[in-house]
Amino acid sequence: MSENHFQVADYQNIRRSLIDLHQKIIKHPSSKDVKICAKHLGLLHKKAFNFRNDTEVDLLTDYMVYAFRPNGFNMAEKYLRVNKQKLNAFDQALLSRMCLGRYTVFQIEGSNQIEEVTAVDVFIKTQFTLVDHQLAKSAKKGMVIAGHIVDLGEFCIQSGASLPLDKALLEANEVINTLGRVDEEDFVDYFLTPANSAKLARAIISASIRMGYTEKVAYHEI
């Protein structure tokens, strides 16, 4: 399979490969990098990790894979660069898309109640099809969610941990300060750049942890 021909019918294979790649990637960051990421998200206190629940662990690993960019690229890209010759074509193609995974705030417009939802990026106003079997069955129109989105061509998938958003979280100081650095006329170019969306990831995730939102969220692999 080439990276330009992912099919909706391959969703389960894509999901299994994605989970497997995540597990492999998070074995490689140094202890120093893990602590830096935990500090970014407010999960490091007096040099010790402070997790209140499994959701916060999931959010930290998600942040490490996609948003932490110590050398100008994320851990997904680092893993691809180091292991490319050992990977099959499917995993290479998926990782090449994960390298460009972008933190996105999106609103649900509709669902086919089976496998797909139609969503709109809140900041850049583009519509996209998101394939997610669990979300398609549970999503309600108007729901706003933040998480990393991986573009697979004709459709996108969520990758890693996502968070339901409400007005209070969007108005948290961390989020307001991040958005305040962007001219509204530049939102599209700004948030299409993974390095900039990483700043949004840090703001929303750290605010959700500080405000206790992680107590209300649990993730289930499917």
C-alpha positions as CSV (number, residue, x, y, z in Angstrom):
1,M,0.0,0.0,0.0
2,S,1.4,3.4,-0.9
3,E,0.9,6.3,1.5
4,N,-1.6,7.9,-0.8
5,H,-4.0,4.9,-0.9
6,F,-5.3,4.3,2.6
7,Q,-8.8,2.9,2.5
8,V,-11.6,3.2,5.0
9,A,-12.0,-0.6,4.8
10,D,-8.5,-0.8,6.2
11,Y,-9.4,1.0,9.4
12,Q,-8.9,-1.9,11.8
13,N,-5.5,-2.6,10.3
14,I,-4.6,1.1,10.5
15,R,-5.7,1.3,14.1
16,R,-3.7,-1.9,15.1
17,S,-0.6,-0.6,13.4
18,L,-1.0,2.8,14.9
19,I,-1.3,1.4,18.4
20,D,1.8,-0.8,17.8
21,L,3.8,2.1,16.5
22,H,2.8,4.2,19.5
23,Q,4.0,1.5,21.9
24,K,7.3,1.3,20.1
25,I,7.9,5.0,19.8
26,I,7.3,5.7,23.5
27,K,10.1,3.2,24.5
28,H,12.7,5.4,23.0
29,P,12.6,8.9,24.6
30,S,15.3,9.5,27.2
31,S,14.3,9.9,30.8
32,K,15.3,13.6,30.4
33,D,12.9,14.0,27.5
34,V,10.1,12.3,29.4
35,K,10.6,14.7,32.3
36,I,10.6,17.7,30.0
37,C,7.3,16.7,28.5
38,A,5.8,16.0,32.0
39,K,7.0,19.5,33.1
40,H,5.4,21.1,30.0
41,L,2.1,19.6,31.0
42,G,2.3,20.2,34.7
43,L,2.8,16.6,35.6
44,L,6.2,17.0,37.2
45,H,6.4,18.3,40.8
46,K,9.7,18.5,42.7
47,K,11.3,16.3,40.1
48,A,8.7,13.5,40.6
49,F,5.9,12.5,38.3
50,N,2.4,13.3,39.6
51,F,-0.3,11.4,37.8
52,R,-3.8,11.4,39.2
53,N,-5.2,8.9,36.7
54,D,-4.5,6.8,33.6
55,T,-5.9,9.5,31.3
56,E,-3.0,11.8,32.3
57,V,-0.5,9.1,31.4
58,D,-2.2,8.7,28.0
59,L,-2.0,12.4,27.4
60,L,1.7,12.5,28.3
61,T,2.5,9.7,25.8
62,D,0.4,11.3,23.1
63,Y,2.2,14.6,23.7
64,M,5.6,12.8,23.5
65,V,4.8,11.2,20.2
66,Y,3.4,14.2,18.3
67,A,4.0,17.5,20.0
68,F,7.4,17.3,21.6
69,R,9.9,18.6,19.0
70,P,13.4,19.0,20.5
71,N,15.2,18.9,17.1
72,G,12.5,20.4,14.9
73,F,10.7,17.1,14.4
74,N,8.5,14.9,16.5
75,M,9.2,11.4,18.0
76,A,7.2,9.8,15.2
77,E,9.5,11.3,12.6
78,K,12.6,10.4,14.7
79,Y,11.4,6.7,14.9
80,L,10.9,6.7,11.1
81,R,14.3,8.1,10.4
82,V,16.1,5.6,12.6
83,N,14.1,2.5,11.7
84,K,13.0,3.0,8.1
85,Q,14.9,0.1,6.7
86,K,13.4,-2.3,9.2
87,L,9.8,-1.2,8.7
88,N,7.3,-2.7,6.2
89,A,5.7,-0.4,3.5
90,F,2.5,0.0,5.5
91,D,4.2,1.2,8.7
92,Q,6.5,3.5,6.7
93,A,3.5,5.1,5.0
94,L,1.6,5.4,8.3
95,L,4.6,6.9,10.1
96,S,5.1,9.4,7.3
97,R,1.6,10.7,8.0
98,M,2.1,10.6,11.7
99,C,5.1,12.9,11.3
100,L,2.6,15.6,10.1
101,G,0.0,14.8,12.8
102,R,-1.6,18.1,13.8
103,Y,-3.3,19.1,17.1
104,T,-6.8,20.1,16.0
105,V,-9.9,21.6,17.7
106,F,-12.8,20.3,15.7
107,Q,-16.6,20.4,16.0
108,I,-18.8,17.4,15.0
109,E,-21.3,18.3,12.2
110,G,-22.8,14.8,11.7
111,S,-22.3,11.0,11.8
112,N,-23.3,8.0,9.8
113,Q,-23.6,6.2,13.2
114,I,-21.3,3.4,11.8
115,E,-17.7,4.5,11.2
116,E,-17.5,8.1,10.0
117,V,-18.2,11.6,11.3
118,T,-18.1,14.9,9.5
119,A,-16.1,17.5,11.4
120,V,-15.0,21.1,10.9
121,D,-11.7,22.5,12.2
122,V,-12.7,25.3,14.5
123,F,-9.7,27.5,13.7
124,I,-9.0,27.0,10.0
125,K,-12.7,26.3,9.1
126,T,-11.9,23.2,6.9
127,Q,-14.3,20.3,6.8
128,F,-13.0,16.7,6.9
129,T,-14.2,13.1,7.3
130,L,-13.0,11.4,10.4
131,V,-13.1,7.6,10.6
132,D,-13.6,6.4,14.2
133,H,-16.0,3.6,14.9
134,Q,-16.5,4.5,18.6
135,L,-16.9,8.2,18.0
136,A,-19.3,7.6,15.1
137,K,-21.7,5.9,17.5
138,S,-21.4,8.3,20.4
139,A,-20.8,11.7,18.9
140,K,-23.4,14.4,19.1
141,K,-23.7,17.2,16.6
142,G,-22.0,20.3,18.0
143,M,-19.6,18.4,20.3
144,V,-16.1,20.1,20.3
145,I,-13.1,17.9,20.6
146,A,-9.3,18.5,20.7
147,G,-6.7,15.9,19.7
148,H,-4.1,14.9,17.1
149,I,-5.5,14.2,13.7
150,V,-3.6,12.2,11.1
151,D,-4.5,12.9,7.5
152,L,-4.6,9.7,5.4
153,G,-5.8,11.4,2.2
154,E,-9.5,10.9,1.7
155,F,-10.1,10.6,5.4
156,C,-8.5,11.3,8.8
157,I,-8.2,9.4,12.0
158,Q,-7.7,10.5,15.6
159,S,-4.4,9.4,17.0
160,G,-3.5,9.3,20.7
161,A,-5.6,10.9,23.4
162,S,-8.3,13.4,22.7
163,L,-10.3,15.7,25.0
164,P,-13.9,17.0,24.9
165,L,-13.8,20.8,25.1
166,D,-16.1,23.3,26.6
167,K,-16.1,27.1,27.0
168,A,-14.3,27.1,30.3
169,L,-11.4,25.0,28.9
170,L,-11.1,27.2,25.7
171,E,-11.0,30.2,28.0
172,A,-8.3,28.9,30.2
173,N,-5.3,31.2,30.6
174,E,-2.9,28.7,28.9
175,V,-5.2,28.6,25.8
176,I,-6.0,32.3,25.7
177,N,-2.3,33.1,25.9
178,T,-1.4,30.8,23.1
179,L,-4.2,32.0,20.8
180,G,-3.3,35.6,21.7
181,R,0.0,35.3,20.0
182,V,-1.7,34.6,16.6
183,D,-3.2,37.2,14.3
184,E,-6.6,36.0,13.3
185,E,-5.8,36.5,9.7
186,D,-2.9,34.1,10.0
187,F,-4.8,31.3,11.8
188,V,-4.8,29.0,8.7
189,D,-1.1,29.2,8.0
190,Y,-0.3,29.1,11.7
191,F,-2.2,26.0,12.7
192,L,-1.4,24.1,9.5
193,T,2.2,24.0,10.8
194,P,2.7,21.1,13.2
195,A,5.3,23.0,15.3
196,N,2.6,25.6,16.0
197,S,-0.2,23.2,16.6
198,A,2.2,21.6,19.2
199,K,2.0,24.8,21.2
200,L,-1.8,24.5,21.1
201,A,-1.5,20.9,22.3
202,R,0.6,22.0,25.3
203,A,-1.8,24.7,26.2
204,I,-5.0,22.6,26.0
205,I,-3.6,19.5,27.6
206,S,-1.9,21.3,30.5
207,A,-5.0,23.4,31.1
208,S,-7.2,20.2,31.1
209,I,-4.9,18.6,33.7
210,R,-4.7,21.7,35.9
211,M,-8.5,22.1,35.8
212,G,-9.3,18.4,36.6
213,Y,-10.8,17.5,33.2
214,T,-8.9,14.2,33.1
215,E,-11.1,12.8,35.9
216,K,-14.0,12.7,33.4
217,V,-12.2,11.1,30.4
218,A,-11.2,7.5,29.8
219,Y,-9.7,5.9,26.7
220,H,-10.5,2.5,25.2
221,E,-8.5,0.9,22.5
222,I,-10.7,-0.7,19.8
